[in-house]
Amino acid sequence: MPAVDLETIQLGWKVHDNTGEDVGDVVEVTHDWMKVRRSGLLSKGDFYAPRSAIETAEDREAFLNVP
């Protein structure tokens, strides 16, 4: 599968893991990765998802290929 074009991903998009669980929102995007602000009471901080960890991105949602 070809890599996701990160230029299509916008700030505020929802991010889900490979099981469909909501993990946060996009807060920054570069040509190699996106920064995600975690959601939930027990999840704090941000994490970086490299292009290779993004399975699909459409309809204001990005899905990761990792848990």
C-alpha positions as CSV (number, residue, x, y, z in Angstrom):
1,M,0.0,0.0,0.0
2,P,1.4,3.4,-0.9
3,A,2.3,5.8,1.9
4,V,-0.4,8.3,3.0
5,D,0.0,11.8,1.7
6,L,0.4,13.8,4.9
7,E,-0.5,17.0,3.1
8,T,-4.1,15.8,3.1
9,I,-4.2,15.6,7.0
10,Q,-5.3,18.7,8.8
11,L,-5.1,20.0,12.3
12,G,-7.9,18.8,14.5
13,W,-8.5,15.5,12.7
14,K,-9.3,12.5,14.9
15,V,-6.7,9.8,15.2
16,H,-7.6,6.1,15.8
17,D,-5.4,3.0,16.5
18,N,-5.6,-0.2,14.5
19,T,-8.6,-1.4,16.6
20,G,-10.6,1.8,15.9
21,E,-10.2,3.3,19.3
22,D,-9.8,7.1,19.5
23,V,-6.3,8.0,20.6
24,G,-6.3,11.8,20.1
25,D,-6.3,14.7,17.7
26,V,-3.8,15.9,15.2
27,V,-2.0,19.1,16.5
28,E,0.9,19.3,14.0
29,V,1.8,17.8,10.6
30,T,5.1,17.7,8.7
31,H,6.0,15.8,5.5
32,D,7.4,12.9,7.6
33,W,5.1,12.7,10.7
34,M,2.1,14.0,12.6
35,K,1.9,15.0,16.2
36,V,-1.1,13.7,18.1
37,R,-2.5,15.1,21.4
38,R,-3.8,12.1,23.3
39,S,-7.4,12.1,24.5
40,G,-8.9,10.5,27.6
41,L,-8.5,10.9,31.3
42,L,-5.5,8.6,31.8
43,S,-3.8,9.5,28.5
44,K,-1.6,12.6,28.8
45,G,0.9,14.2,26.5
46,D,1.6,14.1,22.8
47,F,3.2,11.5,20.6
48,Y,4.6,11.5,17.1
49,A,3.3,9.1,14.4
50,P,5.6,8.6,11.5
51,R,4.2,8.3,8.0
52,S,4.8,4.6,8.0
53,A,2.5,4.2,11.0
54,I,-0.5,5.8,9.2
55,E,-2.7,3.3,7.4
56,T,-5.4,5.6,6.0
57,A,-6.5,9.2,6.2
58,E,-9.8,10.5,5.0
59,D,-13.0,12.2,6.1
60,R,-11.2,14.1,8.9
61,E,-9.9,10.9,10.5
62,A,-6.5,9.2,10.4
63,F,-6.1,5.5,11.3
64,L,-2.8,4.1,12.5
65,N,-1.6,0.6,11.7
66,V,-0.4,0.1,15.3
67,P,-2.1,-0.3,18.7
